[in-house]
Amino acid sequence: MKAAEIDEDGNWIHEGEKIPLVGSTIPVPDTARLRGEPEQQEVLYMTTALVKYDNCLSCNEHFDETYPCFVTEYGARMIPARCCDTFLWITEKIGEEYDGRNDA
């Protein structure tokens, strides 16, 4: 799956078929599982990336209302950044937000 294959309605377009991600189970990377949550997590709902972010955390391209943000059962958020074909994973450390980067 590539970020560019996720449409604005939250579907993964695979071999011409639309597969809804909400209700699906997806693998969540280690960087978004800071407290030992399971790797496979169900996507509970979709919102827009604009709820929290104006620009892509990877390439700084401006998000618009067509950029979805998926939230898993353990609170990991995934934004398929079609602008740079990157999946952005965001989670929360206790008391602070964490964007998956190891900035010191």
VENGI-V646031 format. One record per helix or strand of 2 or more residues. SS is the DSSP state (@ for helix, = for strand). FROM is the first residue (numbers start at 1). TO is the last residue. Records with the same first field share a line. If there is no record, write none. Layout:
SS->FROM-TO + FROM-TO
This chain:
@->3-5 + 30-32 + 49-51
=->11-14 + 17-20 + 25-27 + 40-48 + 68-72 + 77-81 + 86-93 + 96-98
